[in-house]
Amino acid sequence: MTENVLPRDSASAWERVARRVEAQNWPAGALYVVATPIGNLGDLTLRAWQALDLADVIAAEDTRATRSLLDAWGIATPMMSAHRHNEASAAEAIVERLRAGARVALVSDAGTPAVSDPGGRIVQAVRDAGLTVVPMPGASAVVTALMTVGVTTDAHPGFAFAGFAPTKSAARQRWMRQWLVVPGALVFYEAPHRIRDSLADLLAVAGPSRQVSLARELTKRFEEVATFPLAQGQAWLDADSHREQGEYVVVLHPLASRDDEDEDEAQDSAAGLEAWLDALLEQVSVRDAARIAARATGLSRDSIYARALALKSRNPD
């Protein structure tokens, strides 16, 4: 017997929220850019479901792939094709439909259209025509991987998403070197049949001790996320033949990661500097306080001056 893990009142709650969403503003003559699940059918949002059902037509990267999603959710909206090879002509057709007052939903095979997926040219064409674009956020492989890995911290909040890596090794290594100048985490997609070669190239340009996280089959039954130094990448792939299956999100960790102890030390240092400045500002000007503190700490005079100025404004004479 399977245990019911849904809330006891889930059906009525769903209906209640669905009615509220349905009553929201759904402008006609608008392009609805709809994120779809990256693997788990349950990750379609309520707004996305209603947008797809309400649309007059769905512009899909692959109508066969999208049909499976629509059938699962009981959506009968007709579709048109909008992929990389016909994006310019599809954009013209969509603009014409919008000008006639239609609602058009734009989807890719999985995830968010126009983010390393077709759709960017269509969105640009609609905006250039002065028409409305309504984003329907949802599943994203990039964000899902970052949520799982945890490399974006207060100390290192930034990351760069580089899309898909080039297919040839020499071009891929040049591409990787260009992106390695980014101080935060580097995130990119890789196909399963190229993940071994891609890891070898990453090892060559980033070095054996650099930490990398590999996320495959995200949100699916056999989801797997692993973190290790690049030197261990080939051994990790060798350990399970299934690891050369399923699309990958690769997350290269920042070069110098600070742990919690480092962050505490930085916060203590900042508090100490403020204490210094408070004492100096009782005796000298903001400019002189910044000059003295910069000489004592070796920090930038400009940054200390800005901090001293802020302290002075909070605590005027």
N, C-alpha and C positions, 0 to 999 in steps of 0.2 A: 504493500500500500504506500503510495507516494504522499508525503506530507505536504499539505497546502502551506506554501511559504508566503502567499499574498496576504495583505491586510484583510481582515474580515469584511470590511465595508468597501473593498477596492472598486467594485463595479459602480456603485453609486458615486464614489469619489471621482472616478474617471468621467462619468456622465456629467457631473457637476462642473468639473474643470473644462470639459469639452464644450459645454454650452457657453461658458465665459469666453473661451478663446474664439468660438464661432461668432460671438457678438462683437468682436473687435473690428477695427477698420481693415477692410480688404479692398483697397482701391482698384478700380478697373483701369485698363490701359497701363498696367505695370508689369515689370519683369520680376518674378519671385525667384531669387537665387537660393536654391534649397540644398542643404547638406543632407546626405543620405548615409545610412550605416556603412561602416568599413568592414563589417563582417557579421555583427550580431543584429538580427532583425529588430530586436527590442530597442535599439538605439535611435530609431526614427522618432523625432520629437512630435508632440501633439500638434504644434503649429505647422510643422512640415507635412504631416499627414493631411491636415485640413487644406493647406495650400495646394497640395497635389490633387486633392479631390475637387477643390473649387476651380482650379485652372481650366481654361478652355482648351489648352493644349500643353503637353509637356515636351520640352526640347531636351532630348536625351543623347548622351554620348554613344550608347549602345542600346537600342530599343529592346533587344532580346534580354539583356541583363536587367534593364529597368522593369521589364514586364514581370519578372519573377518577384521583384519587390512590390509592385502594384498589386499583383494577384494575392500576395500574402496579406496585404492590408485592405483588400476589397476595394481597390480604386480602379475605376473603369475609364479614366480620362484618356482621350486619344493622344498619340505621340507623333513627333516629328524628329528627324535625325539632326543632330548638331554635334559634330566631332571635329577633330583637328583638320581633316582634309576638306571639309565643306563649311568651315566656321564663318568665312566671309559672306558666302551666299545665305547661310542660315541667319546671320545677323540681319541682313537686309529683309528677309522674310519675316523675322520676328518684329522688327521695327514697324513694318507695315501692319501686322496684326495688332500691335499695341496702339498704333494711331487709330485703328478702327475700334478701339475700346476693349480689346480682348485682354484676358489675364494669361500670361505665359509663365510656366514654371520651368526653370533651367536646372538640370541635374547632370552629374557625371556618373560613372559606373559605381563609384564609392567615395564617400568623403565630401569635400567641399569644392564645388565648381570654381574655376578660375584660380585655384591655389594648387599649382603643379598639376592641374587638370584642365581640359578645354573649358572655355567659357569667358576668358578674359577679353577677347576681341568682341564678343557679343555684349558684355557689360559695357565696354567702352562705347560701342556703337549706340546703345540705348541711351547712355548718358549724353553723348554728343548730340543726339536728336532731341534732347531736352525732356526725355521721358523718365518715368519713375522706376527706380531699382529698389526692391525690398529684400534685404538679406534675411535668410532664415538659418541662423547658426545651428550647428550640431556637431556630429562626429568629425574628428580630424586626426589622422594618424600621427602627425607631428606633435600635437598637444597631448594626445594619449600617451605617446612614448615618453615625453617629458614628465608627465604626471607620474609615470611608473618609475622613472630613473632617479628623479630628484636632483638633477644637476643645477637647476635654476634656483639659487638661494638668494638671500638678502645680500650676501657678499658678491655673488656672481649672478645677477638677475637676467643678464642678456643671453641671447642665443641667435644664431644665424641659420636660416633654413635655405639650403642650397638646391633643393629639387632633386632630380635624378643625376647620378654621376655619369660622365661620359663612358662609352662602351669600350674604347680602346685603352690599353694600359698607359701608353705615353701621354695621351691626352688627359687621362684620368689623374695621373700624377701631377701634371701641370695645373690642372683644375684644383686639386687638393692643396697644393702649395699656395695658390691664390687665396683660398678660403681660410687657410691656417693662420693668416694674419689677424683674424677676428679674435678678440680676447675672450669671448664667452664660448659656450658650447656650440659645436657644429652639428647640424642635423641634416641628413640626406637620405633619400630612398635608394634601395638597390634591389635588383632582381635576384631571385634565388640561384639562378645558374651563373651569376657573376659575383656572388658574395665572397667566394674564396679568393678570386683574383683581386677584388676590391680591397679586402682585408690585407692582402700581401702588399698592395700599393700603399695603403695607409700606413702599414708598418715601415715601409721604406722611407716615407716622407715625414712621419711623426715620431718614429722611434719606438723601441720595444716596451718602454715603461709607461707610455701614455695610456690612460684608461679609456676604454670604449664600452659602450652598451649596445647590444643587439636585441632588437625587439621584432619578433615574427609572429604571424597569425594573431595580431592584436584583436581583442574582443571575441575571438573564436574559441572553440573547445580546447584546442591544443596551443593556446597562447603561451609564448615563452619569452622571457626577458632575462638576459644574463649580462653581467659586468665583469670585466677582467682586463689586464694589461694586453696591449696589442700582441705581445710575444706569444700569448696563449691562444690566439684566434684560430689558427689552423687546427690545433689539438681539440679545441671545443667543437669545431665542425666535424672532425674525424670521430668524435665520441658518439655520434648519432647520425645515421644516414638521412633521417627525416629533416635534419637541419639545413639541407640544401633544397628544401621545399618551402613555399610560402613567401610572400613579399616581406622585405625587411625595411625597418627604419633603423638607421645607424646613427648613434649619438656619440660623438667624440667629445670627451670631457675637457673642460678648460685646463690649460697647462699647469697653472698653479692654483690648486683648490685649497681654500682655507677652511679648517674644521671649526667646530664651535668654540674651542679654546682660543683659536686665533681671533675669532670675532669678538669674544669677551675681552681679549687683550686690546683690540682696536677700540672698543667702546670705552675701556678704562683710560686709554691714552687720550681719547677725545675729551673725556671728562676732566682729566688732569690738565689739558691745555686750557680748557675753559676756566678752571680755577686759577691758573697762571694769569690769564687775561683779566679776570675779575680783579685780581690784586694789582696788576699793573695799571689798569684803567683808573684806579683810585688816585694814582700819582702822576700819570703822564697822559699824553694825547693818544688817540686811536692809532695814528701813524707811528708814533714812537713805540707803543705797545706791540704793534705788529712787527716792527723792526727788531726789537729785543727778543720777542718770542721766536721769530724766524731764525735768528742767529743761535739761540739756545737749542732749538729742536731740529734745525736743518730742513724744516718744512717750507713750502712756498710762502713768500711774504704776501703775495696777492690773496691766497686762500685764507691765511691767518687774518689779514686786514678785513676781509669780508666777514669773518666770524666775529672779530672784535667789534666791527661796526654794528652787527646784529645784537651783540651783548649790550653795547652802549645804548642802542635804541630801546632795549627792553628795561634797562636800568638807568634812565637819565638822571643827571645830577639834580 
